[in-house]
Amino acid sequence: MLLSETVKQFMDCAVDTIKAMDGAPEHNDEEKAEVKNRIIKLREYLNDIEKSYFENTSAETIAQVDPAYIAEVGHS
C-alpha cells in the first residue's frame, strides 16, 4: 500500500477515534470497547506507516556519488 494511502487511513481513523472519545466520562462498557478497538487500529496503521515510510526511503539513502570517487578527487 502506498505511504500516502496509509497516512490517509490513519488520519481518517484518528478523527473517528477522537469523535468516539467525546463524552468519555459517561461511556458505557460498549463505548469503551469501541474506543479501545479504534486505538488498537490506530497503532496498526501507525506501524504500517512506519514500515511503508522506511520501505519508500531506503532507496533514497544510497549515496548519489561513489564515496571512493569523492576521496580520489579530494586527493588530487
C-alpha positions in Angstrom: 0.0 0.0 0.0 1.2 3.5 -0.8 2.5 5.6 2.1 0.0 8.4 1.3 -2.9 6.0 1.4 -1.8 4.5 4.7 -1.4 8.0 6.2 -4.9 9.0 4.9 -6.4 5.9 6.5 -4.6 6.7 9.8 -5.9 10.3 9.8 -9.4 9.2 9.0 -9.3 6.6 11.8 -7.8 9.2 14.2 -10.6 11.7 13.5 -13.2 8.9 14.0 -11.5 7.9 17.2 -11.5 11.4 18.6 -15.2 11.7 17.8 -15.8 8.3 19.5 -14.0 9.6 22.6 -16.4 12.5 23.0 -18.3 12.2 26.3 -15.8 9.7 27.7 -16.7 10.2 31.4 -20.2 8.9 30.6 -19.2 6.0 28.3 -20.7 2.5 29.0 -18.7 -0.7 28.5 -19.6 -1.0 24.8 -18.5 2.5 24.0 -15.2 2.0 26.0 -14.6 -1.2 24.0 -15.2 0.6 20.7 -12.7 3.3 21.6 -10.2 0.7 22.7 -10.6 -1.1 19.4 -10.1 2.2 17.5 -6.9 2.9 19.4 -5.7 -0.6 18.6 -6.4 0.1 14.9 -4.5 3.4 15.1 -1.5 1.5 16.4 -1.7 -0.9 13.5 -2.0 2.0 11.0 1.0 3.7 12.7 3.1 0.5 12.4 2.1 0.3 8.7 3.1 3.9 8.2 6.4 3.4 9.8 7.1 0.3 7.6 5.9 2.0 4.5 8.0 5.1 5.2 11.2 3.1 5.6 10.4 0.9 2.5 10.0 4.1 0.5 13.0 5.9 1.8 15.6 3.1 1.8 16.5 3.7 -1.9 17.0 7.4 -1.2 19.7 6.7 1.4 22.0 5.3 -1.3 24.8 7.7 -2.0 24.4 9.6 -5.2 28.1 9.8 -5.8 30.6 7.0 -5.2 32.5 7.8 -2.0 35.7 6.3 -3.5 35.4 8.9 -6.3 35.0 11.7 -3.8 38.1 10.5 -1.9 40.1 10.3 -5.1 39.1 13.8 -6.3 39.8 15.2 -2.9 43.4 14.0 -3.1 44.3 15.4 -6.5 
